[in-house]
Amino acid sequence: MNYNYQNLSPDEFEKVTHSLLNLEFDIRFEEFASGKDSGIDLRHSKARNDNSIIVQCKRYQAYTDLKSKIKNKELVKIKKLNPERYILFTSVDLSVNQKDELLILLEPYVKSTGDIYGKKDIDSLLGKYPEVEKKHYKLFLTSSTALELLLKSKIINQTELELLQINEEMKKYVQNNSFPTALKILNEVNYCIISGEPGIGKTTLAHALIHHYLRYDFNVYVVRSIGEAVEVYQPTELQFIYFDDFLGDTTVDMDIQDQDFIRFLKGVKNTNKTKFVVSTRNYLLTKAIQKSEVFERERVLLSEQCIINLSDYTKFHRAKILANHLDFAGLNWLIVESLFKDKFYNKIIEHPNYSPRLIRLIVEDYSAQERLYGTRDDFSVFFLKMLSNPSRLWAQAFEKNGDAAQTMLLCLSTLDIFIDVKDLRDVFSIYYKKRMHELNKAIMPDVFEKTLKQLEGTFLEITHLKNKKTYVRFKNPAVRDFLHDYLNRNREEIELLLTINLSFDHLFYILANFDIARTLELNVMIQEKYDQTLEKQFKEDIFSKTFMVLEYFLRNFDYDNSDLILSKFLKFITDREIEEYSSYAFSNIILIIAKFDITNSKFREILNVFFSMISLVEFYELQHFENVLIELKKIDYPGVLLLEKEIKNKITSEANWIEEVDSQEISEMSYSADDLEVCKNLAIKYDIDIYDAIEHHKEFIEDINDYEFDEDLEAYREQKFAETQEKAEIDSIFDALRSSY
């Protein structure tokens, strides 16, 4: 078999070498942590001589690079080590003359050319010890024989092209727990349903399984319907049948298809030669079971699932993905070096926006720009900037989409973060027609469903709740940031949006989030819209949302009839239980209305309701009352001294509690270190000394670091040990990458 060792990382090549040498020599070779190796990758030691046999693994493509490295760097290390025997393993395909040349260079440490293993020598050893190939799965995935087997399989032409691309991508493939899980299910029942959210890796897992079964001479069939699966099925032939997105298209004959599908599953389950894999989205399978009586009856049969979650990608997996992309990017050390300073790579691995797709895009974009224009920004700065707000990357992806997709994304960016799909449809339908009219383009039929499906998994995430409602949001918050910036630079898009008969919430969101919208001449229209819906808003919406809406309009627009607003607001707060109130939101409203009408009797009533909350709030929430008190003092509000006394009494009472209460109880009440700092500052203002008690509680909370104490101490120690071990493994990955430069 012809292997391509350039597709292995340096660390992976070293592990393959270790496995082969242990078998070939029938002795134990030591392995070491990745990183600077002082000239030793593997070693066999005898008594009185630690360096009996030294092995070096050199993964290079060109002989000139290999020879230069040995002559200028490795030879000095070898002489210092002075081993009895030196063995060289290299991925370079060596000629007879090249081996002889290396032998002369490395004498007397290399005893013969038999101790210099080139590419063909390693290929031969792998043929001799096939178990090594099984242990190191990427050897097979990237071999030329694997590719030939793919092309000889009876699969449709377009799938061949797809698998060719996957064969290239397998160089960077990182196996996680989903692969052995799926394999176990297939070994037990011969079929497996791969389910998960769009873009999570269902298809990638299926392709990895295809590669696995090709090694065992299975013929592969990629089908698009259960009918095609039945056509190719041969119970006497080794077969791997893959049906991607099997619930992606639902037709009127769904019940008939369901019966065929279940019948086929039962047939496959009872055969020893066929493996059947299907993929679908979680919510579609749940929906199908609810809708189909056939599926409902066969719930047990449909339970053989391998569900892929984001949690399958641990920090270790993230590190491997990043390292693989860097390794194959072809960037020189002067560029990549910045990611290693102070272990900067950890910031990338732990970034909340991390995704394999985004890592690939960032590395590819930097590489392309570097080739075209030379050295750019510091790579670490560029990487973090793109992760935090990858607007340039999103801009490229946005521009590649058609008019309908761009329209849907722009619509969603002006709606709430989590929006009902029906509301999105209503806005999209009107905006799409207006936008196509402005662009003088034709309106496409069934455009909403097609566009939603196109964007799902890349730009959008769709969630189906138990109440049968469906919600849409951006898969990555950075997309919304990019689109907000885009709209703020395109006045005509905002103007077109505002011509739609927007709901109150939609109008509010646009005005609150787009600076350009507030520069348009809309004051009259906005006030009219607000007056029409204010009463409805008070009656129907939850307390905090009403406060948010009222606060925005009071801050940004002048009203002649402030009495009307105060009357409606007073009625709103008195019609509800006081426990519903948010002291933070309430204090914001007080601070606003105190500036324009403190003489109104209704203001005093509102203020009384606010201060009646004092007995119900936590210690740190008293800061909101203190903020209101400060403003009232500025305007010499009558009765302010009584209010101050009330706040002081409450703070004194809470301070006594802080000194007496156990730190464990503080933690259970969800007090944070910041909350305790607020309490301390409030106490200082009223000359109450609780510094020691506060610092004691803070130290306790910071020490537990949000760890849940429902686990015993031993479990906590095991968790900490696992985290330390994972960090060491991640460092080893990048030490190996560093040593390859």
C-alpha positions in Angstrom: 0.0 0.0 0.0 1.2 3.5 -0.8 1.0 5.9 2.1 1.3 9.7 2.2 3.0 10.5 5.5 2.8 14.2 4.8 -0.8 13.9 5.9 0.3 13.0 9.4 1.3 15.5 12.0 4.9 15.2 13.4 3.5 13.7 16.6 1.4 11.2 14.6 4.4 10.2 12.4 6.5 9.6 15.6 3.8 7.4 17.1 3.6 5.3 13.9 7.4 4.9 14.0 7.2 3.8 17.7 4.6 1.1 16.9 6.6 -0.3 14.0 10.0 -0.4 15.8 8.6 -2.1 18.9 7.3 -4.9 16.6 10.3 -5.1 14.3 13.0 -5.2 16.9 10.9 -6.9 19.6 12.3 -4.6 22.2 10.8 -1.6 24.1 11.5 1.9 22.8 10.8 4.8 25.2 8.5 7.7 24.1 8.8 11.2 25.5 6.6 14.3 25.8 6.5 16.4 22.7 8.7 19.4 22.4 12.4 20.1 22.2 13.9 16.6 22.2 17.7 17.3 22.3 18.0 14.9 19.4 16.0 12.1 20.8 12.5 11.1 19.6 12.6 7.4 20.7 15.2 5.5 22.8 16.1 2.0 23.9 18.3 1.9 26.9 20.6 -0.8 28.3 22.2 -1.1 31.7 25.0 1.5 32.1 24.1 3.2 28.8 21.0 5.4 28.6 21.6 6.1 24.9 22.0 2.5 23.5 19.7 3.1 20.5 18.5 6.6 19.6 15.7 7.0 17.0 14.9 10.3 15.2 11.7 10.7 13.1 11.9 13.3 10.3 8.8 14.1 8.4 10.0 15.9 5.3 9.0 15.9 1.7 12.2 17.0 0.0 15.6 15.3 0.5 17.5 18.6 0.4 15.5 19.8 3.5 16.2 16.5 5.3 19.9 16.6 4.6 20.2 20.2 5.6 18.4 19.7 8.9 20.7 16.7 9.8 23.9 18.3 8.7 23.3 21.8 10.3 21.4 20.9 13.5 21.0 17.2 14.3 24.6 16.1 13.8 25.8 18.3 16.7 23.2 16.7 19.0 24.1 13.2 17.9 27.8 13.7 18.6 26.9 15.0 22.1 24.6 12.0 22.8 27.2 9.5 21.4 24.7 6.6 21.0 25.8 3.0 20.3 23.4 3.0 17.4 21.4 5.7 15.6 18.3 4.9 13.5 16.7 7.4 11.2 13.0 7.2 10.1 12.0 9.7 7.4 9.0 10.2 5.2 11.3 11.1 2.3 11.4 8.6 -0.6 15.1 7.9 -0.6 17.2 6.7 -3.5 20.2 4.4 -3.2 22.7 7.3 -3.6 20.8 9.4 -1.0 20.9 6.6 1.6 24.7 6.2 1.0 25.2 9.9 1.3 23.3 9.9 4.7 25.3 6.9 5.9 28.6 8.7 5.3 27.2 11.9 7.1 26.0 9.9 10.1 28.9 7.4 10.6 29.9 5.9 13.0 26.5 6.1 14.7 24.5 4.7 11.8 25.9 1.2 11.3 24.4 0.5 7.8 21.9 1.8 5.3 19.5 -0.7 6.9 19.2 1.7 9.9 18.0 4.5 7.5 14.3 3.9 6.8 12.8 5.9 3.9 9.2 6.0 2.7 9.3 2.6 0.9 10.9 0.9 3.9 8.1 2.2 6.2 5.4 1.2 3.6 7.0 -2.4 3.7 6.9 -2.5 7.5 3.2 -1.4 7.5 2.5 -4.3 5.1 4.3 -6.6 7.5 2.5 -5.3 10.6 -1.1 -4.5 9.4 -2.2 -4.0 13.0 -0.3 -0.8 13.1 -2.5 0.6 10.3 -5.6 -0.3 12.3 -4.2 1.4 15.3 -3.4 4.6 13.4 -6.6 5.3 11.4 -5.3 8.3 9.5 -2.7 6.0 7.7 -5.5 4.3 5.9 -7.7 7.4 5.4 -5.0 9.2 3.5 -3.5 6.3 1.5 -3.7 6.0 -2.3 -5.2 2.6 -2.0 -8.1 4.0 0.1 -8.7 6.6 -2.6 -8.7 3.9 -5.3 -11.2 1.8 -3.3 -13.4 4.8 -3.1 -13.4 5.4 -6.8 -14.0 1.7 -7.5 -17.1 1.6 -5.3 -20.4 1.6 -7.0 -21.4 5.1 -6.1 -22.9 7.9 -8.1 -20.6 10.4 -9.8 -21.4 13.4 -7.7 -20.6 11.4 -4.6 -17.2 10.4 -6.0 -16.4 14.1 -6.3 -17.6 14.7 -2.7 -15.5 11.8 -1.4 -12.4 13.1 -3.2 -12.8 16.4 -1.3 -13.3 14.5 1.9 -10.1 12.5 1.3 -8.3 15.8 1.2 -10.0 17.0 4.3 -9.2 13.9 6.2 -5.7 15.2 6.7 -7.1 17.6 9.3 -9.7 15.2 10.6 -9.8 14.8 14.4 -11.7 11.8 15.7 -13.9 12.3 18.7 -16.2 10.0 20.8 -18.9 9.9 18.2 -16.9 7.6 15.9 -16.5 4.6 18.4 -20.1 5.1 19.5 -21.4 4.8 16.0 -19.1 1.9 15.3 -20.4 0.0 18.4 -24.0 0.5 17.3 -23.2 -0.8 13.8 -21.4 -3.9 15.2 -24.4 -4.7 17.4 -27.4 -4.0 15.1 -25.9 -3.3 11.6 -27.6 0.1 11.2 -27.1 3.5 12.9 -29.1 6.8 12.8 -26.7 9.7 13.1 -28.6 12.7 14.5 -27.6 16.2 15.6 -28.0 19.9 14.8 -27.1 21.2 11.3 -23.4 21.7 10.8 -22.4 19.6 13.9 -20.5 16.9 11.9 -23.1 14.2 11.0 -21.9 13.9 7.4 -18.2 14.0 8.4 -18.9 11.1 10.9 -20.6 9.1 8.1 -17.7 9.6 5.8 -15.2 8.5 8.4 -17.3 5.3 8.8 -17.2 4.8 5.0 -13.4 4.9 5.1 -13.4 2.5 7.9 -15.5 -0.1 6.2 -13.7 0.2 2.9 -10.7 -1.3 4.7 -12.7 -4.5 5.1 -13.7 -4.7 1.4 -17.2 -3.3 1.8 -18.8 -1.8 -1.4 -20.1 1.6 -0.7 -23.5 3.0 -1.9 -24.7 6.5 -1.3 -28.4 6.6 -1.9 -31.0 9.4 -2.0 -34.1 7.4 -1.2 -35.1 4.2 0.5 -36.1 3.0 -2.9 -32.5 3.3 -4.1 -31.3 1.5 -0.9 -33.6 -1.4 -1.7 -32.4 -1.5 -5.3 -28.7 -1.9 -4.4 -29.3 -4.2 -1.4 -27.6 -7.6 -1.8 -27.7 -9.7 1.4 -24.8 -11.9 0.2 -22.5 -8.9 -0.5 -20.4 -6.8 1.9 -22.2 -3.5 1.7 -22.1 -0.1 3.3 -25.2 1.9 2.4 -25.5 5.6 3.4 -28.6 7.7 3.2 -27.9 11.3 4.0 -30.7 13.5 5.5 -33.3 10.8 5.1 -36.0 13.0 6.6 -35.0 16.1 4.6 -37.9 15.8 2.1 -41.4 14.9 3.4 -43.9 14.0 0.7 -47.6 13.0 0.6 -46.6 9.4 0.5 -44.8 9.7 3.8 -46.6 6.7 5.4 -45.7 4.4 2.6 -42.1 5.6 2.7 -42.1 5.1 6.5 -43.2 1.5 6.1 -40.5 0.8 3.5 -37.9 2.4 5.8 -38.9 0.3 8.8 -39.1 -2.9 6.7 -35.5 -2.2 5.4 -34.2 -1.5 8.9 -35.5 -4.9 10.1 -34.0 -6.7 7.1 -30.6 -5.1 7.6 -30.7 -5.9 11.3 -30.9 -9.6 10.5 -28.0 -9.7 8.0 -24.3 -10.0 8.8 -23.0 -8.4 5.7 -24.8 -5.0 5.3 -24.2 -1.8 7.3 -26.8 0.9 6.9 -26.2 4.5 8.1 -28.7 7.3 7.8 -28.4 10.9 9.1 -31.0 13.4 10.1 -31.6 16.4 12.4 -32.8 15.8 15.9 -36.0 17.7 15.6 -37.0 16.1 12.3 -36.8 12.6 13.8 -38.8 13.7 16.8 -41.4 15.3 14.5 -41.5 12.2 12.3 -42.2 9.9 15.2 -45.0 12.2 16.4 -46.5 12.4 12.9 -46.1 8.8 11.7 -48.0 5.9 13.4 -45.4 3.5 11.8 -42.5 5.4 13.5 -44.4 5.7 16.7 -44.9 1.9 16.9 -41.2 1.3 16.1 -39.7 3.7 18.7 -37.3 1.0 20.0 -36.0 0.3 16.5 -35.4 4.0 15.9 -33.6 4.4 19.2 -30.2 3.1 17.8 -28.9 6.7 17.5 -25.5 8.2 17.6 -26.3 11.8 18.7 -23.5 14.4 18.0 -23.2 17.4 20.3 -20.9 20.3 20.6 -19.7 18.9 23.9 -18.1 16.0 21.8 -15.4 18.6 20.9 -13.3 18.8 24.1 -10.5 21.3 24.5 -8.1 18.6 23.4 -10.1 18.0 20.2 -10.1 21.8 19.6 -6.4 21.9 20.1 -5.8 19.1 17.6 -8.0 20.8 15.0 -6.2 24.1 15.4 -2.7 22.4 15.2 -3.7 20.3 12.1 -4.9 23.4 10.3 -1.7 25.3 11.2 0.5 22.3 10.2 -1.0 22.0 6.7 -1.3 25.8 6.1 2.3 26.2 4.9 2.9 29.3 7.0 6.5 29.9 8.0 7.7 29.9 11.7 8.1 33.7 11.9 4.3 34.0 11.3 3.1 31.1 13.5 5.5 31.8 16.4 3.2 34.5 17.9 0.6 31.8 18.7 3.2 30.0 20.9 4.2 33.0 23.0 2.8 32.6 26.5 0.7 29.7 25.1 -1.5 32.1 23.2 -3.1 29.1 21.5 -5.1 28.5 24.7 -7.0 31.8 24.1 -8.0 30.5 20.7 -9.0 27.0 22.0 -11.1 28.5 24.8 -12.7 31.3 22.8 -16.5 31.3 23.0 -16.8 31.7 19.2 -14.5 28.7 18.5 -15.7 26.4 15.7 -13.8 24.1 13.4 -15.3 26.0 10.4 -14.1 29.4 11.7 -10.6 28.1 12.5 -10.3 26.8 9.0 -11.6 30.1 7.5 -9.2 32.2 9.5 -6.1 30.1 8.7 -7.0 29.9 5.0 -7.7 33.6 4.8 -4.4 34.7 6.5 -2.5 32.2 4.3 -4.0 33.5 1.1 -3.5 37.1 2.0 0.1 36.4 3.1 0.9 34.7 -0.3 -0.6 37.6 -2.2 0.6 40.6 -0.2 3.4 39.4 2.1 3.5 39.6 5.8 0.4 41.2 7.4 -0.8 41.9 10.9 0.7 39.8 13.8 -0.9 36.4 13.4 -2.1 36.2 17.0 -3.7 39.6 16.9 -5.4 38.8 13.6 -6.6 35.4 14.9 -8.2 36.9 18.1 -9.7 39.8 16.1 -11.3 37.5 13.6 -12.6 35.2 16.4 -14.1 38.0 18.4 -15.7 39.7 15.4 -15.0 37.8 12.2 -16.9 40.5 10.1 -14.5 40.2 7.1 -15.0 36.5 6.9 -18.7 36.9 7.3 -18.7 39.6 4.7 -17.2 37.2 2.1 -19.8 34.5 3.0 -22.6 37.1 3.0 -21.7 38.3 -0.5 -21.6 34.8 -1.9 -25.3 34.3 -1.0 -28.1 35.3 -3.4 -30.6 38.1 -3.0 -33.1 36.0 -1.0 -30.5 34.8 1.5 -29.1 38.3 2.0 -32.7 39.6 2.5 -33.5 37.0 5.1 -30.2 37.7 7.0 -30.8 41.4 7.0 -34.4 40.9 8.2 -33.3 38.7 11.1 -30.6 41.1 12.1 -33.3 43.7 12.8 -35.5 41.4 14.9 -35.1 40.0 18.4 -32.2 37.6 19.1 -34.6 34.6 19.2 -37.5 35.0 16.8 -40.6 33.0 16.0 -40.3 31.6 12.4 -43.8 32.9 11.6 -42.7 36.5 12.5 -39.6 36.1 10.4 -41.8 34.9 7.5 -44.1 37.9 7.8 -41.3 40.5 7.7 -39.3 38.6 5.1 -42.3 38.3 2.6 -42.9 42.1 2.6 -39.2 43.1 2.6 -38.2 40.6 -0.1 -40.9 41.9 -2.5 -39.9 45.5 -1.8 -36.2 44.8 -2.1 -36.6 42.8 -5.4 -38.7 45.7 -6.8 -35.9 48.2 -5.9 -33.3 45.9 -7.5 -35.6 45.3 -10.5 -35.4 41.5 -10.1 -37.9 38.7 -10.3 -39.5 37.2 -7.2 -38.8 33.5 -6.8 -41.5 31.0 -5.8 -41.4 29.2 -2.4 -38.5 31.4 -1.6 -38.9 31.5 2.2 -38.6 27.7 2.9 -35.8 27.2 0.4 -33.8 30.1 1.8 -34.3 29.0 5.4 -33.0 25.5 4.6 -30.1 27.0 2.6 -29.0 29.1 5.6 -29.6 26.6 8.3 -26.4 25.2 9.8 -24.2 27.9 8.4 -25.7 31.2 9.3 -28.9 30.2 11.2 -29.9 27.8 14.0 -33.5 26.6 14.2 -35.0 25.3 17.5 -38.3 23.4 17.8 -39.9 23.7 21.3 -42.3 21.3 23.0 -45.1 23.8 22.5 -44.7 23.2 18.7 -43.3 26.7 18.1 -40.2 27.1 16.0 -37.6 29.8 16.6 -34.7 31.1 14.5 -31.5 32.8 15.6 -28.0 33.4 14.3 -25.7 30.4 14.8 -22.9 32.8 15.6 -23.5 36.2 17.4 -20.7 37.7 15.3 -22.9 37.4 12.2 -25.4 39.8 13.8 -22.6 42.2 14.7 -21.4 42.2 11.1 -25.0 42.8 9.7 -25.6 45.6 12.2 -22.4 47.3 10.9 -23.5 46.7 7.3 -26.9 48.3 7.9 -25.5 51.3 9.7 -23.4 51.9 6.5 -26.4 51.4 4.2 -29.1 54.0 4.9 -31.2 52.9 1.9 -31.7 49.4 3.5 -32.9 50.9 6.8 -35.2 53.4 5.0 -36.7 50.5 3.0 -37.2 48.4 6.2 -39.0 51.3 7.9 -41.5 51.6 5.1 -42.9 48.2 6.2 -45.8 48.2 8.7 -43.5 47.2 11.5 -44.7 45.8 14.9 -43.9 47.9 17.9 -41.2 45.5 19.0 -39.6 45.5 15.6 -39.6 49.3 15.4 -38.2 49.5 18.9 -35.4 47.1 18.1 -34.3 49.0 15.0 -34.3 52.4 16.8 -32.4 50.9 19.8 -29.7 49.2 17.8 -29.1 51.3 14.6 -27.7 54.7 15.0 -28.5 55.6 11.4 -32.3 55.0 12.1 -32.4 57.8 14.7 -31.0 60.3 12.2 -33.9 59.9 9.9 -36.9 62.2 10.1 -39.2 59.8 12.0 -40.0 61.5 15.2 -43.7 62.1 14.5 -44.2 58.6 13.1 -42.5 57.0 16.1 -44.5 59.0 18.6 -47.8 58.1 16.9 -46.9 54.5 16.8 -45.8 54.6 20.5 -49.0 56.3 21.6 -51.1 53.7 19.8 -49.4 50.7 21.4 -48.4 51.9 24.8 -51.5 50.8 26.6 -51.4 47.4 24.9 -47.8 47.1 25.9 -48.6 47.8 29.5 -51.4 45.3 29.6 -49.8 42.4 27.8 -46.1 42.4 28.3 -43.9 41.3 31.2 -42.7 43.9 33.6 -39.0 44.1 32.6 -39.8 44.4 28.8 -42.3 47.2 29.4 -39.7 49.0 31.5 -37.1 48.6 28.7 -39.5 50.0 26.1 -40.6 52.9 28.3 -37.1 53.8 29.3 -35.9 54.0 25.7 -38.7 56.3 24.6 -38.5 58.5 27.6 -34.8 59.0 27.0 -35.0 59.7 23.3 -38.3 61.6 22.7 -40.2 64.6 24.3 -43.8 64.2 25.3 -46.2 66.9 26.0 -48.6 64.7 28.0 -46.3 63.3 30.7 -49.3 62.9 33.0 -50.7 60.3 30.6 -47.5 58.3 30.8 -47.3 58.5 34.6 -50.9 57.5 35.0 -50.5 54.5 32.8 -47.3 53.5 34.4 -48.7 53.9 37.9 -51.7 51.7 37.0 -49.3 49.1 35.5 -47.2 48.7 38.7 -50.1 48.8 41.1 -52.0 46.1 39.2 -49.2 43.6 39.8 -47.6 41.8 42.7 -44.5 43.7 44.0 -42.4 40.5 43.7 -42.6 40.9 39.9 -40.6 44.1 39.9 -36.9 44.4 38.9 -35.3 46.9 41.2 -32.7 47.6 38.6 -35.2 48.3 35.8 -37.5 50.2 38.2 -34.7 52.5 39.4 -33.9 53.4 35.8 -37.4 54.5 35.2 -37.4 56.6 38.4 -34.2 58.3 37.4 -35.7 59.3 34.0 -39.1 60.5 35.2 -37.5 62.4 38.1 -35.9 64.7 35.5 -39.1 65.9 33.9 -42.0 65.9 36.3 -41.3 65.5 40.1 -44.2 67.8 41.0 -46.8 65.4 39.7 -48.5 63.6 42.5 -48.3 60.4 40.6 -44.5 60.6 40.8 -44.7 60.4 44.6 -47.0 57.4 44.4 -44.6 55.6 42.0 -41.7 56.5 44.3 -43.5 55.0 47.3 -44.1 51.8 45.4 -40.4 51.7 44.5 -39.2 52.2 48.1 -41.7 49.6 49.4 -39.5 47.0 47.7 -36.6 47.6 50.1 -37.7 44.9 52.5 -37.7 42.3 49.7 -34.4 42.8 48.0 -30.9 41.4 48.6 -28.1 43.4 50.2 -26.3 44.2 46.9 -29.6 45.4 45.2 -29.7 48.3 47.7 -27.3 50.0 45.3 -30.2 50.7 43.0 -32.0 52.6 45.8 -28.8 54.4 46.6 -28.6 55.6 43.0 -32.1 57.0 43.1 -31.4 58.7 46.5 -28.4 60.5 45.0 -30.5 61.9 42.2 -33.3 63.0 44.6 -30.7 64.8 46.7 -29.6 66.8 43.6 -33.1 68.1 43.1 -33.9 68.7 46.8 -36.8 66.3 46.7 -39.0 66.6 49.8 -38.7 63.7 52.2 -35.3 62.6 50.9 -33.9 62.4 54.5 -36.5 59.9 55.5 -35.7 57.8 52.5 -32.0 57.9 53.3 -32.8 56.8 56.9 -34.8 53.9 55.5 -31.9 52.8 53.3 -29.4 53.1 56.1 -31.6 51.0 58.4 -31.8 48.3 55.8 -28.0 48.4 55.1 -27.3 48.1 58.9 -29.6 45.1 59.2 -28.0 43.4 56.1 -24.5 44.2 57.4 -25.3 42.4 60.7 -26.5 39.4 58.7 -23.3 39.4 56.6 -21.1 39.2 59.7 -23.1 36.3 61.2 -24.0 34.2 58.1 -21.9 31.2 57.1 -19.9 31.6 53.8 -21.6 28.4 52.5 -25.0 30.0 52.8 -23.8 33.1 51.0 -22.6 30.9 48.1 -25.9 29.0 48.0 -27.8 32.3 47.7 -25.7 32.9 44.5 -23.8 35.9 45.8 -20.8 36.6 43.6 -17.6 38.3 44.6 -18.7 41.4 42.7 -22.0 41.4 44.7 -20.1 41.3 47.9 -17.9 44.2 46.8 -21.0 46.3 46.2 -22.2 45.4 49.8 -18.9 46.4 51.2 -18.9 49.8 49.5 -22.5 50.5 50.6 -21.5 49.7 54.2 -18.5 52.0 54.0 -20.7 54.9 52.9 -22.7 54.6 56.1 -19.7 54.1 58.3 -20.4 50.4 58.9 -17.3 48.2 59.2 -17.8 44.7 57.6 -14.6 44.6 55.7 -13.2 41.4 57.3 -16.5 39.5 56.9 -16.8 40.5 53.2 -13.2 39.5 52.4 -13.7 36.1 54.1 -16.9 35.4 52.1 -15.2 36.6 48.8 -12.2 34.4 49.4 -14.5 31.4 50.0 -16.5 32.1 46.8 -13.3 32.7 44.7 -11.8 29.5 46.0 -14.6 27.2 45.0 -14.6 28.9 41.5 -18.2 28.1 40.8 -17.7 24.4 41.6 -20.9 22.7 42.6 -20.5 21.2 46.1 -22.9 18.3 45.3 -19.8 16.3 44.5 -17.4 15.1 47.2 -13.9 16.3 47.6 -12.4 13.3 45.8 -14.5 14.0 42.7 -13.3 17.7 42.8 -9.7 16.6 43.0 -10.2 14.2 40.1 -11.7 17.0 38.0 -8.8 19.2 38.8 -6.3 16.4 37.9 -8.1 15.8 34.6 -8.0 19.5 33.7 -4.2 19.6 34.5 -3.6 16.5 32.4 -5.6 17.9 29.5 -3.6 21.1 29.6 -0.4 19.0 29.5 -1.7 17.1 26.5 -2.6 20.3 24.7 0.9 21.7 25.4 2.4 18.5 23.9 0.4 18.9 20.7 1.8 22.4 20.2 5.3 21.4 21.3 5.3 18.8 18.6 4.1 21.3 16.0 6.8 23.8 17.2 9.5 21.1 16.8 8.4 20.4 13.2 9.5 23.9 12.0 
